[in-house]
Every structure is written in structure tokens, then in C-alpha cells.
Amino acid sequence: MRSMPRRRATTAAPVVVTVLTVGLLVGGCSTGSPTAAPTTATTANATATVTESATATSTDSSAATATATSTATDPAAPVPTARTATPPPAPTATAPPLTAALPTEFTPMGQVIKDDSLGHEITVLRMARGLPWPEGSSGQSAAFELLALELRLTPGTKYTATLRELDFALITGSQYPNRPDPLIDAQLALAGWALLPTEVPAGQNATGWVVFKVDPKAATSIRLDYTRPEISVAGSRTRFPKKVFSLQIVG
């Protein structure tokens, strides 16, 4: 298979999020266990658009509008009727086989990113490096590494701003940020790995694996960046500027 060129993320129009009323907010629960075989929900396309700004609203009970949320659930559970984390794709038996077995041992991390302004908390639980490639990917596998992180996403509840998979990237010194890549999502789902939801709304939390295609292979310095887009609070003059939160996870 020919090596596919890496694509740069593009900038899209602002995303609009609305206010949550305190009385309607439902607590979330985490899917997956950090001690069992890999567990949790869905990844974004590698060419996903990164938005630079968003609109949120306060969860003050005096707000004029409200949107109820429900708990992020396991893929096997009934689909809630309220807004939920995006479910993972259904496993498919037609996924190309991998060139080797998936790992069963992982590097424990226990590192946390906190956005005190919005109340977001992002926990890096475990890391798996050198994941196998699908058969026929010898061109890409010679230059890139598949690296998986198990993350727990807990959005804040003060505003309706969500946590999105596409806002994460691994920084290695390569020309472009290394963003999530769904190349082996189907194979991971078949093997029982739970994948990270593409988006987790306020009032929920979710735990899962996200895979990055990393340039260069076997990088000795890797930093996880979470880029919070610019947030404008609807109905007020409150604004939170775009900000990058970083964790050094290798080196």
C-alpha cells in the first residue's frame, strides 16, 4: 500500500453550545476499566476539522434556556434520548487483519490536564506504543508509529462547553501535529478495546482509547496537547481565549 500523505487540520465555523440549567443536569459515569483489557468508545476522523471558537452558556439556574444531558454509556447499553457522547462504530468482521497481536500490557500514566476556567479535567490513564498495523501498510509502518492513549474526559458543568477528541494532538517536533487516526479502530473494537467518544457533553464523562499516527516512528519526546477553542458565553460578555494545555508524556 502507498504511504498516504499527512493532512493538515482546517479551520471551520464556530461551534454553538447552549446553557444547562442546574436542575436538569444529570451526572455522568465512566465507561471502561483501567485495570481490565482496554475499554471504551469512538474516534474522530484523522482529517477532522478543528474549530477555533465556540459559544457556551452558563449553567446558572436563572438562565432562560436549558438543555438536558444524560450519562455517556457503554456501546451495548440502550441509546439515551438526550445528548450523549457519540457511540463507537459497530465492529466489523471485514476489518483487515493486523500484522501482529495487540498488546496486553500498558504503560501506566496517571497524568491530568485541568482547565480551571471551564472545569474540564482530562486524565491520561495508560499508554500503548508500537501498535500493529493492518496488513498491507508496510509503507506507512516504516515511517510512522501507532500510539494509543487511554483517556478519561470529564467536562466541566459550569458551562455547556464539550470535550472533543479532535482537539487533542501529539507533538513530536514533526512538521504537523499528530492527530487522532481511526486506521485500526475497527480492529480494536473487535478485540474488545473501548474507543474514546468523539465528543463528551457537559455533565457526562467517558473513558476510552484514542490512537494517533505518530511522526516520526519511535519518537523520544512526545507531548500531549489539548487545544481549547475560544469560548464565548452566550448572553454575556464573558469570553475565554483559545488556550493550549500540555503534558509531556514521553521524554
N, C-alpha and C positions, 0 to 999 in steps of 0.2 A: 504494500500500500504506500502511495506517495505521502510524504510528510505534508500536513496541512499547515498553511501559514497562520500565525497567531493573529488574532483580530483585536483591534483596539475598541474599547467600550465607547459608545457615543452618548451625547447628552440629550435628554428628552425633556418634554414639557413638565412643569411641576406636578407633583402628585398631591391630590387633595385628600385630607383625612379629617374626620369630624369629631365633635366633642362627645365625651362619655359622661353620663350622669352617674354620680357615685352610687345611687340606689340601684342602678341597672348593671353595675359591673360584676362580672362573675369571675371568681378566681380560677387560675389555670393549674394544670398538673403536667408534670414532665413525663415524656414517653421514653422508654428505654432505660437500661441499667448500665452504669459504668463498670460493673463487675462481671456482667454476663457477656455472651457473644455480642458483637456490635448490634446496637439497636437504634432506631428512629426514622424520619420522613422525607422530603423531595428536594432536588437541587435545581438551581436555575440554569438556563442555557448559557454556554460559555460566551455567547455573543449578546447576552442580556444588556439592555440599556441601563445606564446609571444616571439617575436623575440628580440634578444639582440642588433642587429646592423642593420643599413640601409645605403644606398648610396643615396645622394641627389646631385643636381646640382644648380648652381647659376642661377638666373633669369636675369642676365646681358644680355643686348640686343646683345652683341658680341658673345654670346655662339653659338657653332656650331650646336647644335640640339635643338629642341623645341617640346613641347607637349601642344596642346591647351586644355583648360578646359572650362567647362560650369557650369552654376548655378545648385546647388542642388535644386531639385524640389519636389513638393508635389507628393505623390504616384499617384494621379489621373491625373497628368499632363502628356503630351507626353514624352516618354523617349528620352533624348538628345542623339545625336550621338557621342559626345565627352565623355571623362572620367567624371563620375559623382559619387556622393555618392550612395552607394548600396541601392536600394529600399527596402522597408519593405515587409515582406511576405504577400501574399494576405490573408485577413481574411477568416476564415473557419467556417462554421456553425456547424462543428463537434467537436469544442473545448469543452472539459469537462466544465460543469458549475462551477462557483466559489461558495464557501461556504457562501459568504456574498456579499453585494453590494460594488462596488468600491467607494473610497472616492470622494467627490466633493469639499472639502476644503483642502488647502495645506499650508505648512509652507513656507513663502517667505524667500529666502536666499540672493541673490544679492552678492555672493562672486566670486572672479575672480582669476584664475591662469594665470600668464603671463610668457611665455618663451621668454625673450628678444633676445636671440641668434638667434632663428628661426622666431620670430614674432608671434608665436602661442598665442591665447587667448582662455581660457576656462572659461565660466561663468556658475555658478550654480544658476539657477533661482528659483526653488522650490523643496520641498521635500515632499514625502508622505510615512508615515510609517505604518506598520501593514497591508499591502495589503492582501486581502483574497486569500486563496489557492484554487487550483482545488479540487473538491470533490475526496475523496479517498487518500488525502495526510496527514492524521492525524499524521502519524509517523514523517514526516519532519516538519510539522507545530508546533509540540510540542517542537522542538529543535531550529528551525531557524525562522527568520523573513524575509518577503519580503519587501524590501525598494526600493522606486523609486526616482530617481533624474531627474529633467528636466535640461538638459544641452544645452548650445549654444556653438558650436565649430566653431572657426574662425582660420583656419590655416594661417600661415604667407605666404607672397608672394615672399620673397627674395630667398627662396629655394623651391624645389618641395616636401619637406617632408610633409606627410599627418598627420592627426589626426585620431587615430583608437580607437574604443570602447574597444578593448581588452587590451589596455594599462592602463585602469582605474581599480582601486580596492578600496574597503573599508577596512580599518584597524581597528580592534576592540580589538586586543590582542589575538585573536584566533590563532591556530597553523598555519593556512594558510591565505593568503589574500582572501578576499571575492570578487570574480569577477562577472561580469555580467552573469545573468542566464535567458534564454529565456522561462522559465517554463510557464509564463502566457502571453507571447507576443500575442498569437492568441486571447485570451480573451480581452486584452487591445485594439487590433486593431478593434475588433468587437464593442467595446464600444466607439470608436472614439478617442482613445488615439493615438497620432502620436509617433512612436518609433524612437530612435536615429539611424542614419545610422551607419553601421559597420565601415565605413571609409569615411572621407571627404578630398578630394584632395585640394591642394593649389589653391587659387583663388575662392573657394566656402565657404559657411558657412551653417550650418544646426542647427536646434533646435529640440529637442525631448527628450523623456523619456527613461531611461535605468533602468532596475530592477536588484537588487542584492539580492542574498540569503545570509542573514547575520547570522553569528555565533558569539556570542550567541544571542538568542532572547532577545529583549528589551535592547540592549547594551546601556550603559550610556556614552560611549566615542566612537565616530566614526570619523575617519579621511579619507578624500578622497585623494588618491594618484594617480598622473599621472606620469607614468614612460616613459620618453623619451628614446628611444633606442639610442645607439651610432650611430652618423651620420657621414658619410664620404662624402665630396663633390667631385663628380666625376671631374676628370681633374685637381685636385688641391691637395695640402697637407692639406687643411682645414679639421679639424675633431672636432666634438662636442661630448664630452664624454656622456655616459649614465648618466642620472640625474633624480632624483625623486623630483617632485613638490607636496607639500602637503597643504591641507586645513582642519582645524578642523571644522567639520560641526555639531557635537553633543558633548556637554560636554566641 
